[in-house]
Amino acid sequence: MTELNPSLAAEARQYTETEAPFNLAELIVSRSDKRGVVVLGNSVFQRLTGRDWDELKGAPHKVIRHPDMPKGLFQLMWDWIKAGKPIGAYVKNRDKSGRYYWVFAVVCPTEDGYVSVRLKPTGDMRPKVAELYAELLRCEREDGLTPSDSADALVKGVLAMGFSSYTSFQATALAQEFEARQKALGLPMEQLQRRFVNMSHAINDVLVETMEMTEAFKAIRTVPMNMRIIASRLEHAGGPISAISVNYSQMLEEMATWVRTFVDGDDCVFALIRNAILNGQFLSFVSTIEESALEAIEEDSGSYPDMLDPAKDFSALDLEPQAVSC
């Protein structure tokens, strides 16, 4: 019998494409410094990495990065974190043996690094995002797409999914994932979060109705022209109709201009209202998840080895995400 090469066996185990157990009720929490080096994590983080604490503390956070992930996503995340903005994203990780697990990660910057809290995604958006990631990864490998260009392509891909911005995407995704999690666990949504979700639905309805109104204006632009044609055929009797046509055309143009001003551009009134709602929605869910993360860390308080100091290293989790501009 041929003896199995130990190095080949290790490599095969490393890329085993099976899913690591990750319960819906669990939250993964980790803290890293500004270089992305792991400072500490909770017991769920340690278990899912498949590594001992002495392997994790001081290791680069990318040790859990799955090869299916495009570099563009991490470029985007670093850009936001360095700008002082929290960011949410779907991420596929892997443990030491090569098993994978998907998360929706919320990453918040701190004075000396960042804190990441991750929940298990169960919504229908993750498969769509996985397809986008696969295409970005193909472009990076085959077309030489740089991480920066890949990040731009990622945002464009999100826009193609129907979102107005990445901010809109992350707010919607986090709300959907959190709501699905609460429902599956038999837990209620907080009233504030429910209000934000309802407001985001309402503002989307306003956009749809406004766009329908714009199309209606385009459809009736021919009315003044037809009125002038009729007036010309009536000779002297057509004067009043012609005057009405002019007034009608002016009124239509004013109304169409107002609607365009309301919805067009990044600084329009509609965009400002929508962004304020989405920012509030995202940060309200971030705040709730961080509170749950603190509870999870307290439950782990007696399970850390002597080399770790959770009271010190997780003090940065006491954040105020509503004070962070998104």
C-alpha positions as CSV (number, residue, x, y, z in Angstrom):
1,M,0.0,0.0,0.0
2,T,1.3,3.4,-0.9
3,E,1.9,5.6,2.1
4,L,0.1,8.9,2.0
5,N,2.3,12.0,1.8
6,P,1.8,13.9,5.1
7,S,2.1,17.3,3.4
8,L,-0.4,16.4,0.8
9,A,-2.8,15.1,3.4
10,A,-2.4,18.4,5.4
11,E,-3.1,20.4,2.3
12,A,-6.2,18.3,1.5
13,R,-7.6,18.9,5.0
14,Q,-6.9,22.6,4.6
15,Y,-9.2,23.0,1.7
16,T,-12.0,20.6,2.9
17,E,-15.2,22.3,1.6
18,T,-17.5,21.5,4.5
19,E,-19.3,23.9,6.7
20,A,-18.2,24.5,10.2
21,P,-20.9,24.4,12.9
22,F,-22.1,27.9,13.7
23,N,-25.4,28.3,15.7
24,L,-27.8,31.1,14.9
25,A,-27.9,32.2,18.5
26,E,-24.1,32.7,18.6
27,L,-22.2,35.9,17.9
28,I,-18.5,36.0,16.9
29,V,-16.6,38.8,18.5
30,S,-13.0,39.8,17.9
31,R,-10.8,42.8,18.4
32,S,-7.8,43.7,16.3
33,D,-5.2,46.5,16.3
34,K,-4.7,49.0,13.5
35,R,-2.6,46.5,11.5
36,G,-5.3,43.9,11.6
37,V,-3.5,41.8,14.3
38,V,-5.8,39.8,16.6
39,V,-5.9,41.1,20.2
40,L,-8.7,39.0,21.5
41,G,-11.9,37.2,20.6
42,N,-14.7,35.4,22.4
43,S,-15.0,31.6,22.7
44,V,-17.1,31.4,19.6
45,F,-14.4,33.1,17.6
46,Q,-11.7,30.8,19.0
47,R,-13.7,27.7,18.3
48,L,-14.6,28.6,14.8
49,T,-11.0,29.4,13.9
50,G,-10.0,25.9,15.0
51,R,-6.9,27.4,16.7
52,D,-5.7,27.7,20.3
53,W,-5.4,31.1,21.9
54,D,-1.6,31.1,21.7
55,E,-2.0,30.7,17.9
56,L,-4.6,33.5,17.6
57,K,-3.3,36.3,19.8
58,G,-0.8,38.2,17.7
59,A,-1.8,36.5,14.5
60,P,-3.0,38.5,11.4
61,H,-6.8,38.6,11.2
62,K,-6.6,37.4,7.6
63,V,-5.6,34.0,8.9
64,I,-9.3,33.1,8.7
65,R,-9.7,34.6,5.2
66,H,-11.3,32.1,2.8
67,P,-9.7,31.9,-0.7
68,D,-13.2,32.4,-2.3
69,M,-13.2,36.0,-1.0
70,P,-12.2,38.8,-3.4
71,K,-9.5,41.3,-2.3
72,G,-11.8,44.1,-3.3
73,L,-14.1,43.5,-0.3
74,F,-11.3,43.9,2.2
75,Q,-10.0,46.9,0.4
76,L,-13.5,48.5,0.7
77,M,-13.7,47.5,4.4
78,W,-10.2,49.0,5.2
79,D,-11.1,52.2,3.3
80,W,-14.2,52.7,5.4
81,I,-12.5,51.8,8.7
82,K,-9.6,54.1,8.1
83,A,-12.1,56.9,7.4
84,G,-13.7,56.3,10.8
85,K,-16.9,54.7,9.4
86,P,-18.4,51.4,10.5
87,I,-19.2,48.9,7.7
88,G,-21.2,45.8,7.3
89,A,-20.5,43.0,4.8
90,Y,-21.1,39.3,4.1
91,V,-17.8,37.4,4.5
92,K,-16.9,33.8,4.0
93,N,-14.3,32.6,6.5
94,R,-12.5,29.3,7.0
95,D,-11.1,27.5,10.0
96,K,-7.7,25.8,10.4
97,S,-8.9,22.6,8.8
98,G,-10.3,24.4,5.8
99,R,-14.0,24.2,6.7
100,Y,-16.0,27.4,5.8
101,Y,-18.6,29.5,7.5
102,W,-20.5,32.6,6.3
103,V,-21.0,35.6,8.5
104,F,-22.5,39.0,8.3
105,A,-19.8,41.1,9.9
106,V,-20.2,44.5,11.4
107,V,-16.8,46.2,11.8
108,C,-16.4,49.4,13.9
109,P,-13.3,51.4,14.2
110,T,-11.8,52.2,17.6
111,E,-9.0,54.5,18.7
112,D,-6.4,51.7,18.5
113,G,-7.9,49.3,15.9
114,Y,-11.3,47.9,15.2
115,V,-13.9,45.5,16.7
116,S,-15.8,43.0,14.6
117,V,-19.1,41.4,15.6
118,R,-20.5,38.7,13.3
119,L,-23.8,36.9,13.1
120,K,-24.9,33.9,11.1
121,P,-26.6,35.0,7.9
122,T,-29.9,33.3,6.9
123,G,-31.5,35.8,4.6
124,D,-31.9,35.4,0.8
125,M,-29.4,38.2,0.0
126,R,-26.2,36.2,0.8
127,P,-26.4,33.9,-2.3
128,K,-26.7,36.9,-4.6
129,V,-23.7,38.5,-2.9
130,A,-21.7,35.2,-3.2
131,E,-22.3,35.4,-7.0
132,L,-21.0,38.9,-7.1
133,Y,-17.9,37.9,-5.1
134,A,-17.2,35.0,-7.4
135,E,-17.3,37.3,-10.4
136,L,-15.0,39.8,-8.7
137,L,-12.6,37.0,-7.8
138,R,-12.5,35.8,-11.4
139,C,-11.7,39.3,-12.6
140,E,-8.9,39.7,-10.0
141,R,-7.3,36.4,-11.0
142,E,-7.9,36.4,-14.8
143,D,-8.0,40.0,-15.7
144,G,-5.6,41.4,-13.1
145,L,-8.2,43.6,-11.4
146,T,-6.5,45.5,-8.6
147,P,-8.0,45.5,-5.1
148,S,-9.0,49.2,-5.5
149,D,-10.7,48.6,-8.8
150,S,-12.3,45.5,-7.4
151,A,-13.7,47.5,-4.5
152,D,-15.2,50.0,-7.1
153,A,-16.6,47.1,-9.0
154,L,-18.1,45.7,-5.8
155,V,-20.0,49.0,-5.2
156,K,-21.2,49.0,-8.8
157,G,-22.4,45.4,-8.4
158,V,-24.4,46.5,-5.3
159,L,-25.9,49.3,-7.3
160,A,-26.8,46.8,-10.1
161,M,-28.7,44.9,-7.4
162,G,-31.0,47.9,-7.0
163,F,-29.4,49.7,-4.1
164,S,-28.7,53.4,-4.3
165,S,-25.3,53.0,-2.5
166,Y,-23.3,50.6,-0.4
167,T,-24.7,52.4,2.7
168,S,-28.2,51.5,1.5
169,F,-27.1,47.9,0.9
170,Q,-25.5,47.3,4.3
171,A,-28.4,48.9,6.2
172,T,-30.9,46.7,4.3
173,A,-28.8,43.6,4.7
174,L,-28.2,44.0,8.4
175,A,-31.9,44.7,9.1
176,Q,-33.0,41.6,7.1
177,E,-30.4,39.4,8.8
178,F,-31.2,40.6,12.2
179,E,-34.9,40.4,11.7
180,A,-34.6,36.8,10.4
181,R,-32.4,35.9,13.4
182,Q,-34.8,37.3,15.9
183,K,-37.8,35.5,14.3
184,A,-36.0,32.2,14.2
185,L,-34.9,32.5,17.8
186,G,-38.4,33.7,18.9
187,L,-37.2,37.1,20.0
188,P,-39.0,40.4,19.3
189,M,-37.6,43.4,17.4
190,E,-37.1,46.5,19.4
191,Q,-39.6,49.3,18.7
192,L,-36.9,51.7,17.5
193,Q,-35.5,49.2,15.0
194,R,-39.0,48.4,13.8
195,R,-39.7,52.1,13.2
196,F,-36.5,52.5,11.2
197,V,-37.4,49.5,9.1
198,N,-40.8,50.9,8.4
199,M,-39.4,54.3,7.6
200,S,-36.9,52.8,5.1
201,H,-39.8,50.9,3.4
202,A,-41.8,54.2,3.3
203,I,-38.9,56.2,1.7
204,N,-38.5,53.5,-0.9
205,D,-42.2,53.8,-1.7
206,V,-41.8,57.6,-2.1
207,L,-39.0,57.0,-4.6
208,V,-41.1,54.5,-6.6
209,E,-44.1,56.9,-6.7
210,T,-41.8,59.9,-7.6
211,M,-40.3,58.0,-10.5
212,E,-43.8,57.0,-11.7
213,M,-44.8,60.7,-11.5
214,T,-41.7,61.6,-13.6
215,E,-42.7,59.0,-16.2
216,A,-46.3,60.5,-16.2
217,F,-44.9,64.0,-16.9
218,K,-43.0,62.6,-19.9
219,A,-46.1,61.0,-21.2
220,I,-48.2,64.2,-21.0
221,R,-45.6,66.5,-22.6
222,T,-47.4,66.0,-25.9
223,V,-50.6,67.5,-24.6
224,P,-49.5,71.2,-25.0
225,M,-48.2,70.5,-28.5
226,N,-51.5,68.9,-29.6
227,M,-53.4,71.8,-28.1
228,R,-51.3,74.2,-30.3
229,I,-52.0,72.1,-33.4
230,I,-55.7,72.3,-32.7
231,A,-55.5,76.1,-32.0
232,S,-53.7,76.7,-35.4
233,R,-56.5,74.9,-37.2
234,L,-59.2,77.0,-35.5
235,E,-57.6,80.2,-36.9
236,H,-58.9,83.3,-34.9
237,A,-61.0,81.2,-32.5
238,G,-57.9,79.2,-31.5
239,G,-56.3,82.1,-29.5
240,P,-57.6,81.1,-26.1
241,I,-56.6,77.4,-26.6
242,S,-53.1,78.5,-27.6
243,A,-52.8,80.6,-24.4
244,I,-54.0,77.7,-22.3
245,S,-51.4,75.5,-24.1
246,V,-48.6,77.9,-23.1
247,N,-49.7,78.1,-19.5
248,Y,-50.2,74.3,-19.3
249,S,-46.7,73.8,-20.8
250,Q,-45.1,76.2,-18.3
251,M,-46.9,74.6,-15.3
252,L,-45.9,71.1,-16.5
253,E,-42.2,72.2,-16.8
254,E,-42.2,73.7,-13.3
255,M,-43.7,70.6,-11.8
256,A,-41.3,68.3,-13.6
257,T,-38.3,70.5,-12.5
258,W,-39.5,70.4,-8.9
259,V,-39.7,66.6,-9.0
260,R,-36.2,66.3,-10.6
261,T,-34.7,68.6,-8.0
262,F,-36.3,66.5,-5.2
263,V,-34.9,63.2,-6.4
264,D,-31.8,63.9,-8.6
265,G,-28.3,64.0,-7.3
266,D,-26.5,62.9,-4.1
267,D,-27.3,66.1,-2.4
268,C,-31.0,66.4,-3.2
269,V,-33.6,66.5,-0.5
270,F,-34.7,62.9,-1.1
271,A,-31.2,61.6,-0.8
272,L,-30.5,63.5,2.4
273,I,-33.7,62.1,4.0
274,R,-33.1,58.6,2.7
275,N,-29.5,58.5,3.9
276,A,-30.4,59.8,7.3
277,I,-33.0,57.0,7.7
278,L,-30.6,54.3,6.5
279,N,-27.7,55.6,8.7
280,G,-30.0,55.6,11.7
281,Q,-31.3,52.1,10.8
282,F,-27.8,50.7,10.4
283,L,-26.4,52.2,13.6
284,S,-29.4,51.2,15.7
285,F,-28.9,47.5,14.7
286,V,-25.1,47.9,15.3
287,S,-25.8,49.2,18.8
288,T,-28.1,46.3,19.6
289,I,-25.6,43.7,18.2
290,E,-22.8,45.3,20.3
291,E,-24.9,45.0,23.4
292,S,-25.4,41.3,22.7
293,A,-21.7,40.9,22.1
294,L,-20.8,42.4,25.5
295,E,-23.2,39.9,27.1
296,A,-21.5,37.1,25.2
297,I,-18.1,38.3,26.4
298,E,-19.3,38.4,30.0
299,E,-20.5,34.8,29.7
300,D,-17.0,33.9,28.6
301,S,-15.3,35.8,31.4
302,G,-14.1,32.7,33.3
303,S,-13.0,30.7,30.3
304,Y,-10.0,32.7,29.1
305,P,-6.4,31.5,29.8
306,D,-4.1,33.6,32.0
307,M,-2.3,35.0,28.9
308,L,-5.5,37.0,28.1
309,D,-7.1,40.0,29.8
310,P,-10.7,40.3,28.5
311,A,-11.6,43.1,30.9
312,K,-8.8,45.3,29.4
313,D,-8.7,44.1,25.8
314,F,-12.5,44.3,25.3
315,S,-13.0,47.6,27.0
316,A,-13.1,49.1,23.4
317,L,-16.4,47.4,22.8
318,D,-18.1,50.0,24.9
319,L,-18.8,52.0,21.8
320,E,-21.3,54.7,20.8
321,P,-21.9,53.8,17.1
322,Q,-24.5,56.6,16.8
323,A,-21.7,59.1,17.2
324,V,-19.8,57.6,14.3
325,S,-20.5,59.2,10.9
326,C,-21.6,56.6,8.3
